[in-house]
Structure formats: C-alpha cells, structure tokens
Amino acid sequence: MDQKRVLVLFDVDGTLSESRKTATPEMASFLRTLATVVDVGYIGGSDYKKQVEQLHEDLLSEATFSFSENGLVAFHNQVLINKMSIKVQIGETRLRQFIDDTLLILSKTDYPIKRGTFIEFRNGMLNISPIGRNCTQEERDEFFAYDKIHQVRQKMIDQLEPKYKDIFTFSIGGQISFDVFPHGWDKSYALQFCTGYEQIHFFGDMTEKGGNDYEIFIDPRVIGHSVKNPADTIEQCTKLFIKQ
C-alpha cells in the first residue's frame, strides 16, 4: 500500500503532550519524521490557540489537517475549510438555560478549592471545569487524582444530561473538565473532511466510553489505537509506520 494514502490522526492532550503542556522536542522530531511517510493530522477538543501552545504553530502549519474543537474549526494544508457555531446551532435561549443550570450545579459542587473560568465558551462547544481552568498545574494534577476517586465531573454530567440529552453530548477529556456539544459534533465529525484515503488511523488516550476520543476511536472508517501517554504514541507509531 502507498503509505501516502494513509492518514494518521492524533489527539493532542495525553497523546502528543502531557495534559495542557507543550509537546517535547522529541515528539516534534518524531511527528516530522512520520509526516515523510504518511499524512498527519491533529484533532483536539481545545480551541486553535491552545493547540498552538501545545504543538507550536510550525507543526500545525506542516500538518495535512488541523482540527480544533473536534473539527468544528478545520484547516486543510493551512486553509480554513470549516467553522461551526454552537450558538447558531442551539439558539441563545436554550444555550442560556443550559449555562444557568450549569452555574447552579457548579455552585453546589463539592471540591476543596475553586479558581476561575468554570465555563469556557468555544465556537463549537462549551468546556466546563469544576475547579476552574485558571488553576495551576499542581492544582490540576491534584484535581485529576481526586476526580478519579470521587467522579466530580461524571456527577455533574449525571445532573445535566437528563434535561439536555435531546440536544447535547457530554464528553470527559483531559484532567479538569468535560465538553458539551450538539449531537454528532464529537471528534468523528472531522472525518467528513478526510476523504480519498485507503486507511485512517487514530491515536488517543481517552478511548473508553464517555471519553472524548471514544466516538472516533470506534468509528468504522477508522483504525483506532489506544495509548497510555506520549511515549507510548511514539512507540506504537514507530512499529506501525516507520520500522517496516
């Protein structure tokens, strides 16, 4: 098979870099090597600005595809090919109701500390953080460990989902937050732009049901690979695409 008919898509957080940290020089070098044998694309839930912070603009500009906000903002060879708006899709009235309900639940959420930016409004989704996105890296790590035991994020979803399951999908990702977006606007949304390939591979770390890589991981158009961390990503990809 001509490997240039192969597209390899990567989640960002936990797959190419540690959560909300910058990809290492080793990872950047690996991705450039990989791009000489297959087409490479990046797909994350964060907005484009955060992708630049984690991968650097030069890596994104060299990619065949760059999908931020699950592909609701999409670039192909540096050309913007798609941009969707949650406020247009859902409408201001229902969106305001959801935000009001979320703020009420956040005010009653039991966690020892709270910081700022509990709801981040993006083009295609809302990102909700019980601790607040303004927390430090140390506080982020502490919340992640606490959440594994006490399921703070899942408990919030359990309160919101019954009322809004007709319009929204809820997806846990990263260390401190979960995403909320219209049905069908998960990461598999981006696949509509990835045409003409014999194979599409996807690598992600949150591939279990409820994780924000799950829908694209199980999509029949994709060969899914679950990774533990960035080092595991390099190891698996090297075996599959480079050492042949």
N, C-alpha and C positions, 0 to 999 in steps of 0.2 A: 504493500500500500504506500502511495506517495504521502509522506508524513505531512506535507503542506496542505493536505486535505483533512488534516486533523486540527481541531481547535481544543485548547486546554483552558478552561475557565477556573479561576481561583477566587474563593472567598478571601477576605483580607484579614480581619481580626482573628487571631488564633491559628491562622493557616499560613499567612505570609509574614506576619509580625505578631509579637505578643500584644495582648489587647490594648488598643489605643497607643501603642508605641511604634516607633519608626522601624521599618524593615532594616535588617543588618546589611552591611556591605556584602557579606557572603550571599545573602538572599538575592540582592540586586544583581550580583555577578551570575548567580545560577539562572535567574529569570532571563537574562540577556543571552546566555548560552542556549537555554531551552528555545528561545524565540528564533534561533537559527535553524531549528528542525521542525517546529510546529508553530501554528498561530497561537498567540497568547492573549487572554482577556482577563480582566479583573471585575468582580462583581461583589458589591457590598451594600449593606443597608444604610451606611452613613452617607452624608452629602459629599459632593465633589471636593469641597475644601478639606474635609477630614481625610479623604483618600490621598490628596496631595501631601498632607502632613505625614502620612504613614508610608507612602510609596515614592514620594518625590515626583515632581511634575515631569521630569525627563523619562522616568519609567512609564508613566501613564501615556505620555505622548508617543512612546515607541510601541505601545500595545496595539494590537489589531482592534480590540474592543475595550472600552472602559465604561462600566455600568455602575453608576452610583444610585442610591435609593432603589435598589433591586432592579435597575434598568429603566426606571421611570425617567431618569436623566441618562441618556445613552450617547456615546461617541463611537464612531467607526473611523479608524485612521484619522483621528483628531477632528472629525466633522460631527457636529451635533445632529443626531438623527431622530431624537425623540425627547419630549419633555411633557410630563403629565402633571396635573394639579389635583390634589385631594379636595381642595375647597370647591373646585368646579364639579368634580365627580359626585361629591356627597351633598354639597349645599351648605350654606352658612348656618342655617337653623339647626340641622341635625348635628353638625360639627360642634356648634356652641353647646348644645345639650350634652354631647359626649365629654367635652372638656370640663364643663361644670361638674358632671358626675365624677370624673377622674380626680379633679381637685378636692372634692369632698372626701373621696376614699383616701387620697394621699394624706389629707389632714388627720386621718384616723389610723394611718399605717404605723405599726409598732416597730420602730428601729431606733437604736440609741442616739444616732446623730442624723441631722439633715442639713444639706447645704443649699445650693441654688440651681435653677434651671431644671425643674422637675418635669416639665413638658417642653420638648423641642419640636417646633413646627417646621416640617420639611415640605418640599414640593409634593411628594407623593405619599407621605406617611406622617404619623406622629410617633415620636420616641419618648417613652415615659420611664422615668427613673425615680424609684422610691427614695433614694439617698440624695439625688440631685447630681447633675452632670458636672457641677463645679467642684466636686470632691477631689482630694489629692489622690495620687496613685496609691499611697499607703491605705487611705480610706476606701478606695476602690477595691483593693485586694481583700481588705477586712470584710467589706460587704459581700463580696463574692463567696467567701468562705462561710459567712453567716447564712447567706441565701441558700446554699447547698443543703443546709440542715433545716432551716425554718421556712423555705419556699415563699419568701416575701412576694416575689414577682408573680408566681403562679397563683397565690391567694388573691392578689389584685385582679388578675385576669379572670379568676373564678367569679368575682363580684361583678365585673363589667360585661363579660361575654353573654350571659343570658339575655340582657336587654339589647345588645347590639350585634348578636350573631347573624342577623339577616344582612348586615352590610359590611362588617369588619372581620378580618382575620387577625389573630393575636399571635405574636411570634417572639419567643425569648432568644436573645442573642447577646454576645459579649458578656461583660461582668456585672453590669449595674442596671440594665434597662431592658425593656421589651418594646417591640414595634407594633404599631396598629395601622392597618392599611385596608383598602377595599378588597373584597374577594378577587383573587386572580392576580393581585399585584405583589405576589411573593417573588422570589428570585427566578422562578421558572418563566416569569413574564418576559425576561430578557431573551429567551430562546427564540422568539419570533424573528429576531434580527440576525440570528446565526444560521444562515442558510448556505447550502452548497457544500457542506462538509460530509465526509463519509463517517467520521466519528467526532463526537463531542464528549470530552471528559470534564468532570467537575470534581474539584478537591475542596473539602470543607471540614470544619471541626464540630459544627453543631447540627449533625445529620440525623439525630434521633427525632422522633415525632414531637412536635412542639418547639423544636429548634429552628432557627431562621435559615438553615440550609436544607431542611427536610424535603420541601416540595421539589426543589430542583434535583436533589440527590436521588429521589425515586422516580423522576420523570422518565418515561420510556425513550425519550430522544437522547438521553444522557447516560454515559457510563460513570457511575458515581464512585467516589473514593473518600472514605472517612479517614481523617488524620488526627493525630494527637496534639501536634504542635508544629511550628515552622520547620524544625529539624526533620521531623517525620515526613513533611511535604517534600523536602529536597530528596530524601532517601527514596521515597516511593516513585517520584517522577524520574529520578535518575535511572532507576531499574527499568522503568517502562519505556522511556523515550530516548535516553542518551546512551546507556550502556547496552547496545544491541549489536 
